[in-house]
Amino acid sequence: MLTGEATYVGDVALPNAVHVTFVRSTMAHARIVDVDVAEAKTAPGVLAVTTFADLQGVVLPPNPMLPDTMARTLLANDVVRFVGEPIVAIVAETAYLAADAAEMVIVDYEPLPAVVDMTEALSSEVVLFAEHGSNVLYDAPLAEPTGFDGCDVVVTETVQNARIAACPIEARVSSAYWDDDGRLVQYLACQGAHPARTTYAAAYGIEPEQVQVLVPDVGGSFGTKSGPFPEDLLLGFLAREVGRPVRWAETRSEGQQAMGHGRGQVQTVTMGGTKDGRITNYQLDIIQDSGAYPAIGCLLPIFTKMMATGVYAIDTVECSSRSVVTNTAPTVAFRGAGRPEATAAIERAVDLFAAELGMDPAEVRRRNLIPADAFPVAITGGITYDSGDYEGALDQLLEAADYKGLRAEQATRRERGDHLLLGLGLSVYVEITAPIGNRAEYAAVRMEADGRVIARTGSTPYGQGHQTTWAMIVADRLGVPFESVEVVHGDTDVVPEGQGTGGSRSVQLAGSAMADASEKLIELARGKAADVLEAAVDDIVFEISEEVGSFAVVGSPAVSVGWSEVAAAEASAIDGDDSGASVSDADAAGGEVLLEGVADFVQSDATFPFGAHLAVVELDTDTGKAELSRLIAVDDAGVIINPLLAEGQRHGGLAQGAAQALYEESVYDAEGNPLTSNFADYTIISAAEMPSFELLSSETPTPLNPLGAKGIGEAGSIGSTPAVQNAVIDAVAHLGVRHIDMPTTPEKVWRTIQSHATA
């Protein structure tokens, strides 16, 4: 990727391919009176113009967890519900000709009232789906709230977890055609080739074997490309209509409007406890914005409630939630998907609680952390934290940052009346990785006749560098050169099964599967080594000396054979095998199968990475601008396989989390028009706004997999967001400021300062 040698979907050359452009709704909520496509059909280079009325034999597969009364269609039917919803698909010889034809389509709308604010959506005065009768999808109230009668101190606040866009460097892109055998071949930028294949098969009413999904290099996702969107699913239909391969690549503005957004919660936090800083009660009420059509976004409160307790030993934790639809882009998964929202809520509440008590927020956290000797520990919500040392992470962080010195500097600036104030923000977090669903992954490790090792994985990397990690695991287990290991992924015809990448599951599941498959390959090779050494299989041992693997007879280490001799012996055996079974199997994968270890690793439960972050901001009271000057982070994801790649994940997560706290928000006006539809309006953070991150090491292994590894992909974005927000508020807390919602933009901070100055 760094050298320009990557192959993205947009780089795949398909002979005689044509291009797709979508005509999208310009209204947030309206009835479609008429769609005039007559002129577009006769435009130069146009091969097909498709509306909902033309669709046959392909549907958006229903999700059993979502209500049928709010089902979405591949193209808008009689009503549009958000700006950017596709109405017409145009296929033309070039993308430019398709775009020109799109300008000729005339859509006649009958405007309907729009609802954008999720709290207003609760009233259902404007209903998006008449059949459903309400904008509320899920309502999970507290049956019998415990209350806070026994608490010395109670604080409550309503906080916004703003709607944000993922903005991967590669927007959505896909291409499709039907091969000579009548199979759908789909290139897709997504997080899981095999789950995508299942979706395509359901959409077209065909068997999964009739679909081949290929996922080459992917330029980021952060959850938004977890699977195919309606636009992706439609390409097979269009390819069949025109009899040629079709390609689609969205523009950045299309992506900002319709790719799907993350977060989007209004949270009411209430925390109570004793005068000495002990937290005894915590209530969290969630209103979740699902956008115009229910997707995974409406289910995010499940994860938020699951992780509501955070790192604290609290007697009573209670959560309620409601998910609503609004005339905005659908809410999807975004880095952390519900878990950052939980941390943002409780870490904000702890700071409010500490401020009410007049105690240092670090001390309040220390007094309430789950102790290290409690693990594994059952938490409210039916989950069990596997391992952790939360106090150790906090202590390491405070010492490295010189927390006492920073507090002294903060006090000095306040006493001097400086306009450049110092703010310190803490966050101690725990998250869940490999959270739900099938905690299994496929791997196969094969020794080739030429000495290469082919490692096939059901995991689908999308920029994290998994290929390097899997090759390291295999090379380390087998004692072969790293360069000899070739990792194969993202092709459902070559890799028989897989679950994909998401929820920071990859190293712990796919990595463990690679380790298991490598061990099984060694066991198979022991049998062949026994033949070469003329010894019993039980007497053969495998050893790695100076990073080179070899097989020897117990008690006779001087006589040994390496992988090359074992491979040669197996190759000779295959040459003399008249059945042809092994060679046939090899042909399907592009090489001669000698020995192959296959694993379907299953992990019994989720793992729980944790950490502690400290943000330091300098805030200019004249402008309200907060500049992040330091960000110190302890992120414990168990055993780290590749420190460089892990640091890359931490860097990216810290940047995204800080950006959410300081800058990012997808904004709509009252009529549902997006006001942040490109990068001129939506503030993406850059290296210029970031300090050099100070990363501290900590490894607390999990007992749940042979690697001892937990997920690292989302940790940075979970811990950093409340740390940075708390830092901004802390900078002006002495002025009487209690809370500032994210993003803590200069204007918002300045107005807050002014309101307290005149109070």
Secondary structure, DSSP 8 states (H G I E B T S, - for coil): -TTS---BGGG---TT-EEEEEEE-SSSSEEEEEEE-HHHHTSTTEEEEE-GGG--S------TTS-GGG---SS--SEE-STT-EEEEEEESSHHHHHHHHTT-EEEEEE------HHHHTT-SS-S-TTT-SSEEEEE--SS---STT-SEEEEEEEEEEEEE---SS--EEEEEE-TTS-EEEEE-SS-HHHHHHHHHHHHT--GGGEEEE--B----TTTTSS--HHHHHHHHHHHHHTS-EEEE--HHHHHHHS-EEEEEEEEEEEEE-TTS-EEEEEEEEEEE--SS-SGGGGHHHHHHHTTTTTB--SEEEEEEEEE--SS--B---TTTTHHHHHHHHHHHHHHHHHHHT--HHHHHHHHB--GGG-SEEETTTEEE----HHHHHHHHHHHHTHHHHHHHHHHHHHHT-SEEEEEEEEEEE--BS-SS--EEEEEEEE-TTS-EEEEES---SSS-HHHHHHHHHHHHHT--GGGEEEE-SBTTTS-----S-TT-IIIIIIHHHHHHHHHHHHHHHHHHHHHHTS-GGGEEEEEETTEEEEEETTEEEEEEEHHHHHHHHHHHHHT-SS-HHHHHHHHHTS--SEEEEEEEE-SS-B--EEEEEEEEEEETTT--EEEEEEEEEEE-BS-S-HHHHHHHHHHHHHHHHHHHHT----B-TTS-BS--STTTS----GGG----EEE------TTSTT-B---TTHHHHHHHHHHHHHHHHHTGGGT-----SS--HHHHHHHHHHHH--
